[in-house]
Each structure stands twice: as C-alpha cells, then as structure tokens.
Amino acid sequence: MPTVFVTGANRGLGYEHVKQYAHKGWKIIACAREPEKANKLQELCGEYGDNFIIEQLDVVNHSDIDKLSRKFKNTPIDILINNAGTSGPLGMPGAMAYQTIDNMDYEIWRNILEVNLLSPFKVATAFHNHIAQSEKKLLVMMSSDLGSVEQNTFGGFYSYRASKAALNIISKGMSVDWKDLSVIALAPGWCKTYLGGKEAEIQPDESVEKQQDMFEKITSKNSGMFLDRFGKEVSW
Ligand SMILES: NC(=O)c1ccc[n+]([C@@H]2O[C@H](COP(=O)([O-])OP(=O)(O)OC[C@H]3O[C@@H](n4cnc5c(N)ncnc54)[C@H](OP(=O)(O)O)[C@@H]3O)[C@@H](O)[C@H]2O)c1
C-alpha cells in the first residue's frame, strides 16, 4: 500500500488525513509535536498497528527533520502533506487581533513565518528523495485562500496571509526545480478546527475527504498549481 507522511497530525486537518488514509489501508507516518499527549493518534496506532507510525516532530527543529529523513531513507513516500501550521497562539477569531495594520505583534509574526514558511521548505527539501522514489510522488503544501493576493479584498490577517502567500511562491518554485515530483499548494476551505474557529464553514472530515479524492486525480500536469479541495484552480 502507499505511504503518506503528515506533519501536525495531532489534530484538525492533519489528524483527519491520517485517520482517513489509515482507514483506506495506507501506511501512515504521523508527525506530532508531543506524541505522548496525542491521545487520538495513539488510539489509531493501537488500531492499525505496524502500519501506523507516530514520530515526534516539532517542524521548527531542522536537525530533527534531518534525523527523521535519515531514519526513513529507504521509505518511498507517496504523498507528503506539509500540514503543520499556525495563525499564532490563538485560533479564530482571537488570532485576528495581533496581526492588524494598527496592532502588529512582530514576535508572533516571526513565529508564524518560521512554522508556516521556513519549516515546510525544510521538510520538503529533506524528504524530496523519499517522495521522488514513490509511485505517486505528490508533495502537498497546505496553503489557504487567505494567501491569495487576488482574493484579499477585506484586509487584515497580515502575518498569516504573508506566510501563506510566500508558501505559494516556494511551492511554485519547487514545481519548477523538481520535475520528478508533483507539487501543489492547497486551499482546504474554511474548516472548523482550532485554527479555523467555530464559525468556519465546513467540518474537517468533509474537507479532507474531498482533498483525498482530489489527490487521486493529480498528475504531473497539475504540478505548480494552487488548487482548492475540489481540484479547482485558486487565483494567486
Ligand atoms: N482550518 C482552516 O480553516 C484552514 C484554512 C486554510 C488553511 N489551513 C491550514 O491547514 C493546516 C492545518 O490547520 P488546522 O486547521 O488543522 O489547524 P489546527 O487544528 O490548529 O492544527 C494545526 C496543527 O499544526 C501543528 N503545529 C503547529 N505548530 C507546529 C510546530 N511547530 N511543529 C509541529 N506541528 C505544529 C499543531 O500541533 P499541536 O497539536 O502540537 O499544537 C496541530 O497539530 C495549517 O497549515 C493551516 O494554515 C486551515
């Protein structure tokens, strides 16, 4: 069966991805910052046994990313989902307050860039060969509609938007530099997670189901695209 590698698999969209792929019989490498506290992941691990591996990974720790890359040197990874992300210490709506035009917390902004931009770049470069060795060869960069320049018609969210817009350009760049992979930037939709908040439009399981159906149809022709969960192009 194929293998999927997911960062930030403890909750939200990352958790849903590993749960749904485990159910489909895939081999799972689920990364979490604090596996000992990741009770729901531990339950899945108990259920699926050797096919479900939990790895400790804080994505800002580059030496741990390299260690994990060496550990799985001979493991082809069909789909790597660079999912771990943050809007700062609070989910919605609290996260709107510290990233406005007249109230910017620069420390939080730096951290958002570290997690949402530098880390996925580091993970992608460390695992490029693992993905290239696989059948599917798909690298998913979890972006957001809030990273779309064209769709920015209501302002705000400066730190988060900037991190995702920059993630989009590195995703595009990787599709140019790595012809041996398919690289997509993905807008999952506004989902009811810690980050998305209670007012969001859709449940995480619904978004992930659509994302996974869409991944099945992705080929190298889609590399370099910014897509929504249905596979429709999102304006940059
Ligand atoms: N929800 C939405 O509406 C929405 C919309 C567009 C895009 N997205 C994107 O989708 C992705 C997942 O978001 P979500 O909605 O599922 O949010 P979430 O429920 O807040 O989950 C975020 C996950 O990222 C992990 N994470 C944060 N910082 C990390 C770090 N330094 N190292 C490792 N893991 C870290 C968290 O780990 P802990 O559990 O240890 O804190 C958590 O598992 C993010 O990239 C987000 O920007 C979400």
The ligand as an SDF file (V2000), in Angstrom:
LIG
                    3D

 48 52  0  0  0  0  0  0  0  0999 V2000
   -8.8700   25.3950    9.3700 N   0  0  0  0  0  0  0  0  0  0  0  0
   -8.9310   26.1910    8.3170 C   0  0  0  0  0  0  0  0  0  0  0  0
   -9.9580   26.8490    8.0570 O   0  0  0  0  0  0  0  0  0  0  0  0
   -7.7450   26.3120    7.3890 C   0  0  0  0  0  0  0  0  0  0  0  0
   -7.9170   27.0660    6.2210 C   0  0  0  0  0  0  0  0  0  0  0  0
   -6.8620   27.2030    5.3590 C   0  0  0  0  0  0  0  0  0  0  0  0
   -5.6690   26.5880    5.6320 C   0  0  0  0  0  0  0  0  0  0  0  0
   -5.4960   25.8550    6.7670 N   0  0  0  0  0  0  0  0  0  0  0  0
   -4.1860   25.2360    7.0020 C   0  0  0  0  0  0  0  0  0  0  0  0
   -4.3430   23.8620    7.2690 O   0  0  0  0  0  0  0  0  0  0  0  0
   -3.2790   23.4010    8.1170 C   0  0  0  0  0  0  0  0  0  0  0  0
   -3.8680   22.6690    9.3110 C   0  0  0  0  0  0  0  0  0  0  0  0
   -4.6340   23.5750   10.0650 O   0  0  0  0  0  0  0  0  0  0  0  0
   -5.8210   23.1420   11.0400 P   0  0  0  0  0  0  0  0  0  0  0  0
   -6.9990   23.9420   10.6640 O   0  0  0  0  0  0  0  0  0  0  0  0
   -5.9270   21.6680   11.1050 O   0  0  0  0  0  0  0  0  0  0  0  0
   -5.2740   23.7550   12.4120 O   0  0  0  0  0  0  0  0  0  0  0  0
   -5.1190   23.1700   13.8720 P   0  0  0  0  0  0  0  0  0  0  0  0
   -6.2930   22.3420   14.2480 O   0  0  0  0  0  0  0  0  0  0  0  0
   -4.7580   24.3380   14.7100 O   0  0  0  0  0  0  0  0  0  0  0  0
   -3.8780   22.1740   13.7510 O   0  0  0  0  0  0  0  0  0  0  0  0
   -2.5920   22.6580   13.4850 C   0  0  0  0  0  0  0  0  0  0  0  0
   -1.6180   21.5080   13.6460 C   0  0  0  0  0  0  0  0  0  0  0  0
   -0.3030   22.0190   13.3570 O   0  0  0  0  0  0  0  0  0  0  0  0
    0.5450   21.6280   14.4050 C   0  0  0  0  0  0  0  0  0  0  0  0
    1.6580   22.5270   14.6050 N   0  0  0  0  0  0  0  0  0  0  0  0
    1.6540   23.8510   14.8610 C   0  0  0  0  0  0  0  0  0  0  0  0
    2.9110   24.2910   15.0400 N   0  0  0  0  0  0  0  0  0  0  0  0
    3.7130   23.2130   14.9300 C   0  0  0  0  0  0  0  0  0  0  0  0
    5.0920   23.0030   15.0260 C   0  0  0  0  0  0  0  0  0  0  0  0
    5.9410   23.9860   15.3050 N   0  0  0  0  0  0  0  0  0  0  0  0
    5.5720   21.7480   14.8180 N   0  0  0  0  0  0  0  0  0  0  0  0
    4.7360   20.7310   14.5350 C   0  0  0  0  0  0  0  0  0  0  0  0
    3.4200   20.8530   14.4520 N   0  0  0  0  0  0  0  0  0  0  0  0
    2.9230   22.0860   14.6510 C   0  0  0  0  0  0  0  0  0  0  0  0
   -0.3290   21.5700   15.6540 C   0  0  0  0  0  0  0  0  0  0  0  0
    0.3270   20.7740   16.6060 O   0  0  0  0  0  0  0  0  0  0  0  0
   -0.1180   20.7330   18.1640 P   0  0  0  0  0  0  0  0  0  0  0  0
   -1.3500   19.9000   18.1650 O   0  0  0  0  0  0  0  0  0  0  0  0
    1.0370   20.1050   18.8360 O   0  0  0  0  0  0  0  0  0  0  0  0
   -0.3700   22.1380   18.5770 O   0  0  0  0  0  0  0  0  0  0  0  0
   -1.5930   20.9520   15.0710 C   0  0  0  0  0  0  0  0  0  0  0  0
   -1.4920   19.5540   15.0400 O   0  0  0  0  0  0  0  0  0  0  0  0
   -2.4780   24.6520    8.5010 C   0  0  0  0  0  0  0  0  0  0  0  0
   -1.3510   24.7620    7.6750 O   0  0  0  0  0  0  0  0  0  0  0  0
   -3.4540   25.7790    8.2190 C   0  0  0  0  0  0  0  0  0  0  0  0
   -2.8030   27.0070    7.9650 O   0  0  0  0  0  0  0  0  0  0  0  0
   -6.5270   25.7010    7.6540 C   0  0  0  0  0  0  0  0  0  0  0  0
  1  2  1  0
  2  3  2  0
  2  4  1  0
  4  5  1  0
  4 48  2  0
  5  6  2  0
  6  7  1  0
  7  8  2  0
  8  9  1  0
  8 48  1  0
  9 10  1  0
  9 46  1  0
 10 11  1  0
 11 12  1  0
 11 44  1  0
 12 13  1  0
 13 14  1  0
 14 15  2  0
 14 16  1  0
 14 17  1  0
 17 18  1  0
 18 19  2  0
 18 20  1  0
 18 21  1  0
 21 22  1  0
 22 23  1  0
 23 24  1  0
 23 42  1  0
 24 25  1  0
 25 26  1  0
 25 36  1  0
 26 27  1  0
 26 35  1  0
 27 28  2  0
 28 29  1  0
 29 30  1  0
 29 35  2  0
 30 31  1  0
 30 32  2  0
 32 33  1  0
 33 34  2  0
 34 35  1  0
 36 37  1  0
 36 42  1  0
 37 38  1  0
 38 39  2  0
 38 40  1  0
 38 41  1  0
 42 43  1  0
 44 45  1  0
 44 46  1  0
 46 47  1  0
M  CHG  2   8   1  16  -1
M  END
$$$$
